[in-house]
Amino acid sequence: MESGPTDVVHGHHKGHRQPKGKSSLRPAAEVAATLPADSAFRTFALQDEILAAIADLGFTTPTPVQMECLPHALAGKDIAGRAQTGTGKTAAFLIGVLHRFLADGGDRKSPNPMALVMAPTRELAIQIGEDAEALAKYTSLRKLVVYGGMDYQKQKDNLDSGIDLLIATPGRLLDYLRSRSNLLSEVSILIIDEADRMLDMGFIPDMRRIIGRTPPPAKRQTLLYSATLTPAILRLAESWTRDPVTVEIAVDQVVAEEVNQVLYSVVARNKLALLLWLLNHQCGERVLIFCNRRIECDKLAEKLLRYGVMCEVMSGDVPQKKRMRVLEDFKAAKLRVIVATDVAGRGIHVDNISHVINYDLPYEPDDYVHRIGRTGRAGAQGKAIGFACEEGSFVLPDIEEYIGERLECVQPEPDMLILPPKPDKPAAVFKSHTKPNRSGGRSSGGPRRSGGRGGPRRRS
């Protein structure tokens, strides 16, 4: 079972006790009965409300991470899990929350949440909210996503009206805790998603303050998920959990079979021509292009617009409301091309992305895997294209070692390196959102320091 659909309302607050449109829904038991009798989901003794949502989503077979984690989660055990993005871990922990909510009566009166999900980025928090919306369809679970960049007072009003499930980024949640210190006093389930990213982005001090406001480990269930279980992550798990079950989902192939990788050997000055040729001759209706720095995203988007390619930028400098609009247009196929940085790209969970293009090869091998994992999802075929230029060639050995395979570079045909004529009118006027830095230049979000992931990169 992969993540929920991408066209549901993303985690907006439901202040009423009955879900919107519940009166028009078929009875949960009736819908649950449509799930095949031999579905492995039935072995978990889940309530009809959950089985009905699973049936509506069209899933019958749990993913490996769900098969491993759900028995422990439903039994109330703490978990330290290693699982990559796209493995179905979000549904695994949300099902556990819903199971507890329904087992306790499914009609809480308290204004404080019983479950808290912490995510490192706004985009991931929104995606979790979307999945919760789909899975809680037949329940009265009150849920809310809070994150920076959106109306503070509106989110606070929704928070004050009472919720059951709170999904949050660290910075914004700390803001609310300053005025409502008992907000997390009833949290019985704490979920920390992408703990490795929390560590990378400098959120651990904030997380310690937040977790300190929840009941102690003996009085709550804690589920910690990370793409890697490094010694640093295991130390965090030890301090935040109690006798956790360690679940490690073996990754036979770091890169999914559905992703066809192609690497072009091209000098930097010819990258734009090659990209335009690919967009004009090969790429489908949804194309995600990655650059390493925010300013490079802006420069590339401006060039593409001059050549008639309608595109938008997704980076940390783009206002949140615009990023949400861009993402919705991308999902609805109203926008074909997005140029993104890694931080923003981690929130793009969209089915049917035909091509991911690494205009710049990333500095970190795991970022390469994450980038190309945006395509070839849910069993669909996808293509990952990389440009190995003078700079990019230096990171190839690390990427190849990480994914466990050699990437053969191919030479583009001569006609692929000829710039097409510019149209009489550009696709749009480009407006950069990159913020000036203190020295008067532009912020770059440049390479991390060698020897590790570099300094904190806080975002909320």
MOFENQUI-V95704 format. One record per pair of residues at least 24 apart in sequence whose ideal C-beta (glycine too) atoms are under 6 Angstrom apart, sorted by the first residue. I is the first residue (numbers start at 1). J is the second residue. If there is no record, write none. Layout:
i = {I | I}
j = {J | J}
This chain:
i = {1 | 1 | 1 | 1 | 1 | 1 | 2 | 2 | 3 | 3 | 3 | 4 | 4 | 4 | 5 | 6 | 6 | 8 | 8 | 8 | 9 | 10 | 10 | 10 | 11 | 11 | 13 | 13 | 14 | 15 | 17 | 18 | 28 | 28 | 31 | 36 | 44 | 47 | 49 | 49 | 50 | 50 | 52 | 53 | 53 | 53 | 63 | 63 | 64 | 65 | 65 | 65 | 66 | 68 | 69 | 72 | 74 | 76 | 77 | 78 | 78 | 78 | 78 | 79 | 79 | 79 | 79 | 80 | 80 | 80 | 80 | 81 | 81 | 82 | 82 | 83 | 83 | 84 | 86 | 89 | 90 | 90 | 93 | 93 | 94 | 94 | 94 | 97 | 101 | 108 | 110 | 111 | 112 | 113 | 113 | 113 | 114 | 114 | 114 | 115 | 115 | 116 | 116 | 116 | 117 | 117 | 118 | 119 | 120 | 120 | 120 | 120 | 121 | 121 | 122 | 122 | 123 | 124 | 125 | 125 | 127 | 128 | 129 | 141 | 146 | 147 | 148 | 148 | 149 | 150 | 169 | 170 | 170 | 170 | 170 | 171 | 172 | 173 | 174 | 177 | 184 | 184 | 187 | 187 | 188 | 189 | 190 | 190 | 190 | 191 | 192 | 193 | 195 | 195 | 195 | 196 | 196 | 196 | 196 | 200 | 201 | 201 | 202 | 202 | 211 | 217 | 218 | 254 | 254 | 255 | 256 | 258 | 258 | 259 | 259 | 259 | 259 | 260 | 261 | 262 | 263 | 263 | 263 | 263 | 264 | 264 | 265 | 265 | 265 | 266 | 266 | 267 | 268 | 268 | 270 | 271 | 272 | 273 | 273 | 274 | 274 | 276 | 276 | 277 | 279 | 283 | 284 | 285 | 285 | 286 | 286 | 286 | 287 | 287 | 288 | 288 | 288 | 288 | 289 | 289 | 289 | 290 | 290 | 290 | 291 | 291 | 292 | 293 | 293 | 293 | 294 | 294 | 294 | 295 | 295 | 295 | 297 | 297 | 298 | 298 | 300 | 301 | 301 | 302 | 305 | 305 | 305 | 305 | 306 | 306 | 307 | 308 | 308 | 310 | 311 | 311 | 312 | 313 | 314 | 314 | 314 | 315 | 315 | 316 | 316 | 317 | 317 | 317 | 318 | 341 | 342 | 348 | 351 | 351 | 355 | 356 | 357 | 358 | 359 | 361 | 361 | 361 | 363 | 363 | 365 | 365 | 365 | 368}
j = {59 | 62 | 63 | 66 | 88 | 91 | 88 | 378 | 90 | 131 | 349 | 130 | 131 | 134 | 134 | 331 | 350 | 130 | 133 | 134 | 133 | 126 | 129 | 130 | 129 | 145 | 144 | 158 | 142 | 161 | 140 | 140 | 52 | 138 | 55 | 60 | 70 | 102 | 138 | 139 | 95 | 98 | 138 | 135 | 137 | 138 | 87 | 88 | 249 | 89 | 92 | 249 | 92 | 247 | 247 | 245 | 99 | 221 | 245 | 222 | 241 | 242 | 244 | 223 | 244 | 245 | 247 | 224 | 237 | 244 | 246 | 225 | 247 | 229 | 248 | 225 | 249 | 227 | 373 | 225 | 128 | 131 | 191 | 223 | 131 | 132 | 135 | 189 | 141 | 164 | 186 | 162 | 186 | 163 | 164 | 166 | 164 | 186 | 188 | 165 | 189 | 166 | 187 | 190 | 167 | 191 | 192 | 193 | 194 | 197 | 198 | 201 | 346 | 347 | 147 | 169 | 347 | 347 | 167 | 169 | 349 | 167 | 167 | 165 | 172 | 172 | 172 | 460 | 320 | 320 | 460 | 203 | 206 | 207 | 460 | 460 | 460 | 210 | 206 | 213 | 213 | 214 | 214 | 220 | 220 | 221 | 214 | 220 | 222 | 223 | 224 | 225 | 224 | 226 | 233 | 226 | 227 | 228 | 233 | 453 | 457 | 458 | 456 | 458 | 240 | 242 | 242 | 369 | 403 | 403 | 376 | 376 | 381 | 372 | 376 | 382 | 384 | 383 | 384 | 385 | 386 | 388 | 407 | 409 | 387 | 412 | 388 | 409 | 411 | 387 | 389 | 389 | 389 | 390 | 417 | 387 | 303 | 417 | 419 | 412 | 416 | 307 | 420 | 416 | 309 | 355 | 354 | 333 | 336 | 352 | 353 | 354 | 337 | 355 | 338 | 353 | 356 | 374 | 339 | 357 | 359 | 340 | 358 | 371 | 359 | 360 | 360 | 444 | 445 | 446 | 341 | 434 | 445 | 434 | 442 | 444 | 339 | 341 | 432 | 434 | 339 | 339 | 430 | 430 | 426 | 427 | 428 | 430 | 422 | 426 | 422 | 423 | 427 | 427 | 337 | 339 | 338 | 339 | 338 | 340 | 344 | 341 | 344 | 343 | 459 | 433 | 434 | 435 | 433 | 445 | 367 | 374 | 377 | 378 | 383 | 384 | 385 | 386 | 387 | 386 | 392 | 395 | 447 | 448 | 398 | 399 | 402 | 399}
